[in-house]
Structures are given as structure tokens and as C-alpha cells.
Amino acid sequence: MMDVINDDIDFSKISINDGLKYSIINDPYFKLVKTGKSSFAVAVENERLIAEAIICDFVLSHQRRNIQNQKLLNMNPIKKDVSPAWEIITSYYSAFFCATDISRILNMVNLNLTSEEVSLVERKAGFDHEELKGLNGFSGVVSAGFGKIIFHHTKSKPHQYAWSNLKSCLKTVFRNKEDWPEVNVLLSILSGENGWEYPSSIRNEWNYIDPYLYGSKGIEMGKEFLKLSSNPSSSEGWLTSNFIWKGKSSSAASIGVLSDVLYKASDEAYRQFFSDDSD
């Protein structure tokens, strides 16, 4: 991707207006065409425009990822006699932000539009008035040459398609490594399959559903998570030794593993993109 964009871009001066959503809606060089009842294509003559907008979003999100990760670091060491509920929720959002950004640079992007923005897309793409009314979420696939993005309306909520998109991306990345047990465990966690609980369901349980998780029940269920939080480097080893869901403690631990593994991956991608630049 970096070989497509201009070398003279000063990423220290970019803003949200340089990102993909703003460009799709407002940049005349981004052409929109209706392709179906609730789908549209974004096309550019110069392929670098889409690539640069995606990279700008990734760079802007880098600070958000670092802030969330720093929150986790500031929480350690977690007291063993206190429920790690807030730490698990914070870990979840760290993983969610990273999942979105990793999918973005692997050519799967999302658009979450306000009602006003939906109207602007309608007009620019040639939809009838209010044809897209109430359709605020769109999932897009970027073409190999960065010349086009095909967007389809998705009924999934942002967190749902963040995990779904990441799983699709990773299945492509690891398509020749299907026999790697840690890959299969990671994919099962992302989709809530093979006995594993879905990440968003775990977040909901700890954050909204069960208030007893903030007390002694949470202390017991969070023991495995606490072990991982005190030794993050053990996350990869955890994936290779936990093929089977063993109970609610495994669910809590899986959130810590996702947070650690995905943050490391997104941070490494950032460093590779900007190996000669400072943060």
C-alpha cells in the first residue's frame, strides 16, 4: 500500500477530513455509482487517492490505539482481590479498535453514516431520494489496485462486522496455515464458534448483564485473565494450549489475548509503514 501513495505526505498534519469517509462524501475525485438497491461503488482515476485515505485513517487511529493500550498498562498490576471487570472491558475496546484498523489495511473497510451523510451519499451515487433511509452501516471491499471500493449495506452492528471482517481477513492471510492450532483458536474466538463465546457477548456480560461480576464472582472468573495481564507475552502460548473452551474464565482470558495479540499486530504494521518516521 505504501508504494502507491505519495512520499511527500506529512502525516503529522493530517485530519479526519483526509480520511476515507470524508473523501467519499465530499471529494469530487471520488466518484460514486449505485450498483444495487442498497449497494454502491466508489471509484477513482488515481489509485493513490483511496490508498492515501485508508492510510490516513490508520494513522489517525494509531493514537487512539495507543491511548487505549496505555489505559491497560496504567491498570497494572491489578489487585488479586478485586474483580478485573473494568480491565476486561477496557481490553475489549482495545481489541475492537485494533480489529477495525487491521481489517482496514487488509482492504476491508466500514462506513458508519449519519442520516445527513446517508442523504449525501444518495445524491452523489444517484439513488432516489430516501432510497437509503435508515441504512447507516456499509461494509466495503477495496479492489487489489485501490481503484475501487464496493460497499454493501450490512444489518450487522459496528462491533459485529468488525469481528466478522477481521475473521475474513485473517482467513485469507492464513489460508496456507490452516493446520496451525493457534490460528484456528483465534478464528473460533472471533466468530464465537467451536464452543467459544463471541467477543461482544463477553463484553456485554461483563459490562451490562451481570452486576455480580464486579464482586467475588468476577474475581473467580477473572483469574486466568489476571495471569495473562501480568505476563502479556504469554498470549501466543495461551492460544496454542487452549484449544477447547473450558468455561467463563476462558472467555474472560480470550478478551485479554485478543487485546494483546491485535495491538501488537497493529503496532507492528504501523512501524513497518513508517519505519523511517517518528510517532
C-alpha positions as CSV (number, residue, x, y, z in Angstrom):
1,M,0.0,0.0,0.0
2,M,2.8,2.4,0.9
3,D,4.3,2.1,-2.5
4,V,1.1,3.6,-4.0
5,I,0.9,6.8,-2.0
6,N,2.9,10.0,-2.4
7,D,6.2,10.1,-0.4
8,D,5.7,13.8,0.4
9,I,2.6,13.5,2.5
10,D,3.1,15.0,6.0
11,F,1.2,12.6,8.2
12,S,1.7,14.8,11.2
13,K,-0.6,17.4,9.7
14,I,-3.5,15.2,8.5
15,S,-7.0,15.4,10.0
16,I,-10.2,13.5,9.8
17,N,-11.0,15.4,6.6
18,D,-8.2,13.4,4.9
19,G,-9.8,10.1,5.8
20,L,-11.9,7.8,3.7
21,K,-15.5,8.7,4.8
22,Y,-15.0,12.4,4.3
23,S,-13.3,11.9,0.9
24,I,-16.1,9.6,-0.3
25,I,-18.8,12.1,0.6
26,N,-17.0,15.4,-0.2
27,D,-14.1,14.8,-2.6
28,P,-15.2,15.3,-6.3
29,Y,-12.4,12.9,-7.4
30,F,-14.2,10.1,-5.5
31,K,-17.0,9.0,-7.9
32,L,-20.0,7.2,-6.5
33,V,-22.2,4.9,-8.6
34,K,-25.3,3.0,-7.5
35,T,-24.8,-0.7,-8.1
36,G,-27.9,-2.2,-6.3
37,K,-30.8,-1.5,-4.1
38,S,-28.5,-0.9,-1.1
39,S,-25.0,-1.0,-2.6
40,F,-22.7,1.4,-4.4
41,A,-19.2,1.6,-5.8
42,V,-16.6,4.2,-5.1
43,A,-14.1,4.7,-8.0
44,V,-11.1,7.0,-8.5
45,E,-9.0,7.5,-11.6
46,N,-5.8,7.9,-9.5
47,E,-5.5,4.8,-7.3
48,R,-3.4,6.6,-4.7
49,L,-6.4,8.6,-3.5
50,I,-8.1,5.6,-1.9
51,A,-4.8,4.2,-0.6
52,E,-3.9,7.5,1.0
53,A,-7.3,8.0,2.6
54,I,-7.1,4.5,4.1
55,I,-3.6,5.1,5.4
56,C,-4.7,8.5,6.9
57,D,-7.5,6.7,8.8
58,F,-5.0,4.1,10.0
59,V,-2.5,6.8,11.2
60,L,-5.2,8.8,13.0
61,S,-6.4,5.6,14.7
62,H,-2.8,4.9,15.8
63,Q,-3.1,7.5,18.6
64,R,-6.5,6.0,19.7
65,R,-5.0,2.5,19.9
66,N,-2.0,3.8,21.9
67,I,-4.3,5.6,24.4
68,Q,-6.4,2.6,24.9
69,N,-3.3,0.4,25.4
70,Q,-1.9,2.9,27.8
71,K,-5.0,2.7,29.9
72,L,-4.5,-1.0,30.2
73,L,-0.8,-0.5,31.2
74,N,-1.8,2.0,33.8
75,M,-4.2,-0.5,35.4
76,N,-1.4,-3.0,36.1
77,P,-0.7,-4.6,38.5
78,I,-4.3,-5.5,39.1
79,K,-5.1,-6.5,42.7
80,K,-5.9,-10.1,43.0
81,D,-8.7,-9.5,45.5
82,V,-10.5,-7.0,43.1
83,S,-12.6,-8.0,40.1
84,P,-10.9,-7.2,36.8
85,A,-14.2,-6.2,35.2
86,W,-13.1,-2.8,34.1
87,E,-9.8,-4.2,32.8
88,I,-11.7,-6.8,30.7
89,I,-14.0,-4.1,29.3
90,T,-11.0,-1.9,28.5
91,S,-9.2,-4.8,26.9
92,Y,-12.3,-5.5,24.8
93,Y,-12.3,-1.9,23.3
94,S,-8.6,-2.1,22.7
95,A,-9.1,-5.3,20.7
96,F,-12.1,-3.8,18.9
97,F,-10.2,-0.7,17.8
98,C,-7.3,-2.8,16.6
99,A,-9.6,-5.2,14.7
100,T,-11.1,-2.4,12.8
101,D,-7.7,-1.0,11.8
102,I,-6.2,-4.3,10.9
103,S,-9.2,-5.0,8.6
104,R,-8.8,-1.5,7.1
105,I,-5.2,-2.1,5.9
106,L,-6.2,-5.5,4.7
107,N,-8.7,-3.9,2.3
108,M,-12.0,-4.4,4.2
109,V,-13.4,-1.0,5.3
110,N,-16.6,0.1,7.1
111,L,-18.8,3.2,6.7
112,N,-21.0,4.3,9.6
113,L,-23.1,7.2,8.3
114,T,-25.3,9.7,10.0
115,S,-28.7,10.4,8.4
116,E,-27.4,13.5,6.8
117,E,-24.4,11.6,5.4
118,V,-26.7,8.9,4.0
119,S,-28.6,11.7,2.1
120,L,-25.3,13.0,0.7
121,V,-24.3,9.5,-0.5
122,E,-27.7,9.1,-2.1
123,R,-27.4,12.2,-4.1
124,K,-23.8,11.6,-5.1
125,A,-24.4,8.0,-6.1
126,G,-27.6,8.5,-8.0
127,F,-30.1,6.9,-5.6
128,D,-33.7,8.1,-5.4
129,H,-34.5,10.4,-2.5
130,E,-34.6,8.5,0.8
131,E,-33.9,5.2,-1.0
132,L,-31.2,4.5,1.6
133,K,-33.1,6.0,4.5
134,G,-32.4,4.1,7.7
135,L,-29.4,2.3,6.2
136,N,-26.4,3.6,8.1
137,G,-23.9,0.8,8.1
138,F,-22.0,-0.3,5.0
139,S,-19.1,-2.8,4.6
140,G,-16.7,-2.4,1.7
141,V,-14.1,-4.4,-0.1
142,V,-11.2,-2.5,-1.7
143,S,-10.0,-3.7,-5.1
144,A,-6.5,-5.0,-5.5
145,G,-5.3,-1.9,-7.3
146,F,-7.0,0.6,-4.9
147,G,-9.1,1.9,-7.8
148,K,-12.5,0.9,-6.5
149,I,-14.4,0.0,-3.3
150,I,-17.7,-1.9,-3.4
151,F,-20.0,-1.1,-0.5
152,H,-23.0,-3.2,0.6
153,H,-25.4,-2.3,3.4
154,T,-24.9,-4.5,6.4
155,K,-27.5,-5.2,9.0
156,S,-24.8,-6.1,11.5
157,K,-23.8,-3.6,14.2
158,P,-20.3,-2.0,14.0
159,H,-18.9,-4.4,16.6
160,Q,-20.3,-7.4,14.9
161,Y,-18.9,-6.6,11.5
162,A,-15.6,-5.6,13.0
163,W,-15.1,-9.1,14.2
164,S,-16.6,-10.6,11.1
165,N,-14.4,-8.6,8.8
166,L,-11.3,-9.4,10.8
167,K,-12.0,-13.1,10.7
168,S,-12.4,-12.9,6.9
169,C,-9.2,-11.0,6.5
170,L,-7.2,-13.5,8.7
171,K,-8.6,-16.5,6.9
172,T,-7.1,-15.0,3.8
173,V,-3.8,-14.2,5.4
174,F,-3.5,-17.7,7.0
175,R,-5.1,-19.7,4.2
176,N,-2.0,-21.8,3.9
177,K,-1.7,-22.3,7.6
178,E,-5.0,-24.0,8.4
179,D,-3.2,-26.6,10.4
180,W,-1.8,-24.0,12.9
181,P,-3.8,-24.7,16.1
182,E,-3.4,-21.1,17.3
183,V,-4.9,-19.8,14.1
184,N,-7.9,-22.0,14.5
185,V,-8.4,-21.0,18.1
186,L,-8.1,-17.3,17.2
187,L,-10.6,-17.6,14.4
188,S,-13.0,-19.5,16.7
189,I,-12.8,-16.8,19.3
190,L,-13.5,-14.1,16.7
191,S,-16.7,-15.8,15.5
192,G,-17.8,-17.4,18.7
193,E,-17.7,-20.9,17.2
194,N,-16.5,-24.3,18.3
195,G,-17.6,-23.7,21.8
196,W,-16.1,-20.3,22.2
197,E,-18.1,-17.2,23.3
198,Y,-18.4,-14.3,20.9
199,P,-16.3,-11.3,22.0
200,S,-19.2,-8.8,22.0
201,S,-21.3,-11.3,24.1
202,I,-18.4,-11.4,26.7
203,R,-18.2,-7.7,26.8
204,N,-22.0,-7.4,27.3
205,E,-22.0,-9.9,30.1
206,W,-19.2,-8.1,32.0
207,N,-20.4,-4.6,31.2
208,Y,-24.2,-4.7,31.3
209,I,-25.7,-8.1,32.1
210,D,-24.3,-9.5,35.3
211,P,-23.5,-7.0,38.2
212,Y,-22.1,-9.8,40.3
213,L,-19.1,-9.9,38.0
214,Y,-17.9,-6.7,39.8
215,G,-17.6,-8.7,43.0
216,S,-16.4,-12.1,44.1
217,K,-17.9,-13.8,41.1
218,G,-15.8,-11.6,38.8
219,I,-12.6,-12.3,40.9
220,E,-13.0,-16.0,40.4
221,M,-13.9,-15.8,36.7
222,G,-11.1,-13.3,36.0
223,K,-8.2,-15.3,37.5
224,E,-7.0,-16.6,34.1
225,F,-7.3,-13.0,32.6
226,L,-5.2,-11.7,35.5
227,K,-2.4,-14.2,34.9
228,L,-2.2,-13.1,31.3
229,S,-2.4,-9.4,32.2
230,S,0.6,-9.8,34.4
231,N,2.5,-11.5,31.6
232,P,1.2,-10.3,28.2
233,S,4.0,-12.2,26.3
234,S,2.2,-15.4,27.2
235,S,-0.8,-14.6,25.0
236,E,0.6,-16.5,22.0
237,G,1.4,-19.5,24.2
238,W,-2.2,-19.4,25.6
239,L,-3.6,-19.7,22.0
240,T,-1.5,-22.9,21.4
241,S,-2.6,-24.5,24.7
242,N,-6.2,-23.6,24.9
243,F,-7.9,-25.4,22.0
244,I,-11.1,-26.0,24.0
245,W,-13.3,-23.5,25.8
246,K,-13.1,-24.5,29.5
247,G,-15.7,-22.2,30.9
248,K,-16.3,-18.5,31.7
249,S,-12.7,-18.0,32.8
250,S,-11.6,-18.9,29.3
251,S,-14.0,-16.3,27.9
252,A,-12.5,-13.6,30.0
253,A,-9.0,-14.7,29.2
254,S,-9.8,-14.7,25.4
255,I,-10.5,-10.9,25.6
256,G,-7.1,-10.3,27.1
257,V,-5.5,-12.4,24.4
258,L,-7.3,-10.6,21.6
259,S,-6.3,-7.2,23.1
260,D,-2.6,-8.2,23.3
261,V,-2.3,-10.0,20.0
262,L,-4.2,-7.5,17.9
263,Y,-2.5,-4.5,19.5
264,K,1.0,-6.0,18.8
265,A,-0.1,-6.7,15.2
266,S,-1.5,-3.2,14.5
267,D,1.5,-1.6,16.2
268,E,3.9,-3.6,14.1
269,A,2.0,-2.7,10.9
270,Y,2.3,1.0,11.8
271,R,6.0,0.6,12.5
272,Q,6.5,-1.1,9.1
273,F,4.6,1.5,7.3
274,F,6.6,4.3,8.9
275,S,9.9,2.7,9.7
276,D,11.8,5.8,8.9
277,D,9.4,8.2,10.7
278,S,8.8,9.0,14.3
279,D,5.4,8.8,16.0
